[in-house]
Structures are given as C-alpha cells and as structure tokens.
Amino acid sequence: MASIVAEEVAVRAAHHRLDIDEGYAEETGLSRQPYPATLVPVSIDPKRGPFCMSPDAADAWLRLQAEARQAGHELIIVSTFRSVEEQEQLIRGRLDEGVSMEEILKTSTAPGLSEHHTGEAIDVTVPEVDGLDKAFAETEAYAWLKTKAPELGFRLSYPEDNEHGLDFEPWHWRYKDEGEPQ
C-alpha cells in the first residue's frame, strides 16, 4: 500500500513540475499504469544498459523476436520499461529542446500513464529504420508484426486515429496476459 501511495505522489509531483493539466487523463481516456512486481532483462544495449520487461511479457517478446528472425525480420528494441522519473526526464528533455507540451503529449504520455511503466510495452524497429520513426510502418517487418504479434499476446497500442488522440506509433506494442482484454 505504501508503494502505491508513493507512486501516486511521484506521479502528481511530476505532473506539477511539468505543468500538465489535471484533466489530462480524463481528456485522453488514459489510465494510471501500475509498475510490475518483477522485471527481467530481455536484451542489453552497450550504451543504454538492460532493456527489461515483466516475466510474462519478456517470454512472449523473446518468442515473437525468434519467430520474426525465422521469418527474415530482425526486430530491434528501442525501449521497454521506463519509470515515472524516466518518463518525466524524457518529457523535460523535449521541453528543453523547445518542443511545446501540447506537441509532446501527442507522442508521449504523461508520467504515470505510460504503458512503459507496466513492463509490458516495447518499442521496436528494424536495422534500416531509425527508432521511433513512422517509416517503420512501411516495412515488411511491421506488416508481419500486425499479423503475428496478436497471436503471441501483443497489440498495437496507438494505431492511426486511436481513441486517445495520440499520434500513430507503429513501433509501440503492448503485451497482455491471456486473461486480460486485448
């Protein structure tokens, strides 16, 4: 219980520091995302360190990545678990670059509401496309993912014209246990 309260305090403080409107969650239909009980590494980047996911999501990702490889697609991890603090730093960095909060919140969710907090979200790309580039949607790997990922429990979180009003993110996939709605 104490950790839930601490997380909520951290989220509210981050929103206050970033001057995010109190009605943001309600306006977008996004909900508070819980931290996972456990994280396991799925890959280690020499510069950025380990990419971690919840155990079930990690197992599903490794199966999906192996099947992609067998089908001739090399999927590369761009991002996995991210804390509230890391989400705040990501947004602060973009603000420091002169990007408006309105623009940032079209492509990044506010701290506490990011699927990356769950350990079940993953951003991917292929060697020929920079990370977080919509050009990924034009690749054969993306077409393959659209068909194969749901079979292994992953769904595209932010398709075109999604209900949350976020920009299309062909690279962002979320794993859900079979008992949870897709």
C-alpha positions in Angstrom: 0.0 0.0 0.0 2.8 2.4 0.9 4.5 1.9 -2.5 1.2 2.7 -4.3 0.8 5.9 -2.3 4.5 6.8 -3.0 4.0 6.1 -6.8 0.9 8.3 -6.8 2.7 11.1 -5.0 5.6 10.8 -7.6 3.1 11.0 -10.5 1.3 14.0 -9.1 4.7 15.7 -8.4 5.9 15.0 -11.9 2.7 16.4 -13.4 3.1 19.5 -11.2 6.7 20.1 -12.2 5.8 19.6 -15.9 2.7 21.8 -15.6 0.5 19.0 -17.0 -3.2 19.9 -16.8 -5.0 18.0 -14.0 -7.7 16.9 -16.5 -5.2 15.3 -18.9 -6.0 11.7 -18.0 -9.7 12.2 -18.3 -9.4 14.2 -21.6 -7.3 11.4 -23.2 -9.0 8.4 -21.7 -5.6 7.2 -20.5 -5.4 5.5 -17.1 -2.8 5.1 -14.4 -0.4 2.3 -15.3 0.9 0.1 -12.5 4.5 -0.9 -12.0 5.3 -4.6 -12.4 6.2 -6.7 -9.4 9.2 -8.1 -11.2 11.3 -7.1 -14.2 13.7 -9.4 -16.2 16.2 -8.3 -18.8 15.4 -9.2 -22.4 18.4 -7.5 -24.0 21.4 -5.4 -23.0 22.4 -2.4 -25.1 26.1 -1.5 -24.6 25.3 2.3 -24.3 21.9 2.3 -22.6 22.1 -0.8 -20.4 19.5 -3.5 -19.9 16.0 -3.5 -21.5 13.6 -5.1 -19.0 10.1 -6.4 -19.1 7.7 -8.3 -16.8 8.5 -12.0 -16.9 5.4 -13.0 -19.0 5.9 -10.1 -21.4 9.6 -11.0 -21.7 8.9 -14.6 -22.5 6.3 -13.5 -25.2 8.7 -11.0 -26.6 11.6 -13.5 -26.9 9.2 -15.9 -28.7 8.0 -13.1 -31.0 11.5 -12.0 -31.8 12.6 -15.5 -32.5 9.7 -16.1 -34.9 10.4 -12.8 -36.6 14.0 -13.9 -37.1 12.8 -17.2 -38.6 10.6 -15.2 -41.0 13.5 -13.0 -42.0 12.9 -9.9 -39.9 15.4 -8.5 -37.4 13.4 -6.7 -34.7 15.5 -4.3 -32.6 14.4 -3.0 -29.2 14.2 0.8 -28.9 12.6 1.0 -25.4 11.0 -1.2 -22.8 10.3 -0.5 -19.1 10.5 3.2 -18.1 9.9 4.6 -14.6 7.8 7.7 -13.8 11.1 9.6 -13.3 12.5 8.5 -16.7 9.2 9.5 -18.4 9.5 12.9 -16.7 13.1 13.2 -17.9 12.1 12.3 -21.4 9.5 15.0 -21.5 11.7 17.5 -19.8 14.4 16.9 -22.4 12.0 17.6 -25.2 10.8 20.7 -23.5 14.4 21.8 -23.2 14.7 21.3 -27.0 11.8 23.8 -27.4 9.0 21.4 -28.2 5.7 22.5 -26.7 3.9 20.4 -24.1 1.0 20.1 -26.5 3.2 18.6 -29.2 5.0 16.3 -26.7 1.7 14.9 -25.4 0.7 13.9 -28.9 3.6 11.4 -29.0 4.4 10.7 -25.3 2.0 10.0 -22.5 2.4 11.9 -19.2 4.3 10.2 -16.3 2.2 7.6 -14.6 0.1 6.9 -17.7 2.7 5.4 -19.9 2.3 1.7 -20.8 6.1 1.5 -20.5 5.6 1.7 -16.7 4.0 -1.7 -16.7 7.0 -3.6 -18.1 4.6 -4.9 -20.8 5.3 -2.3 -23.5 8.0 -2.4 -26.1 9.1 -0.1 -28.9 10.8 -1.8 -31.8 12.3 -1.1 -35.1 14.4 -2.8 -37.8 18.1 -2.0 -38.8 17.1 0.1 -41.8 14.8 2.4 -39.9 15.7 4.8 -37.0 13.9 4.1 -33.8 10.5 5.8 -33.3 10.1 6.6 -36.9 6.8 6.2 -38.7 8.7 4.8 -41.6 8.7 1.5 -39.7 5.0 1.2 -40.8 6.2 0.8 -44.4 8.4 -2.2 -43.6 7.7 -5.9 -44.2 8.5 -6.5 -40.5 5.7 -4.2 -39.5 3.2 -6.0 -41.8 4.4 -9.3 -40.3 4.0 -7.9 -36.8 0.4 -6.8 -37.5 -0.4 -10.4 -38.3 1.8 -12.3 -35.9 2.1 -10.2 -32.8 -1.6 -10.7 -31.7 -1.1 -14.5 -31.8 1.6 -14.1 -29.1 -0.4 -11.6 -27.0 0.8 -8.2 -28.3 -1.3 -5.4 -29.6 -0.5 -2.2 -31.3 -1.3 0.4 -28.7 -1.6 3.5 -30.8 -3.0 2.8 -34.2 -4.0 5.6 -36.6 -6.9 7.6 -35.3 -6.8 5.9 -31.8 -9.2 6.8 -29.1 -6.6 8.6 -27.0 -5.7 11.2 -29.7 -2.1 10.2 -29.7 -0.1 10.1 -32.9 0.2 6.7 -34.7 3.1 4.7 -33.3 3.7 1.6 -35.4 6.7 0.7 -33.2 4.8 0.6 -29.8 3.4 -2.8 -28.8 1.8 -3.9 -25.5 1.7 -7.4 -24.1 -1.3 -8.5 -22.1 -1.9 -11.8 -20.3 -4.5 -14.0 -21.9 -6.9 -13.3 -19.0 -6.9 -9.6 -19.7 -8.7 -7.9 -22.5 -6.7 -7.1 -25.6 
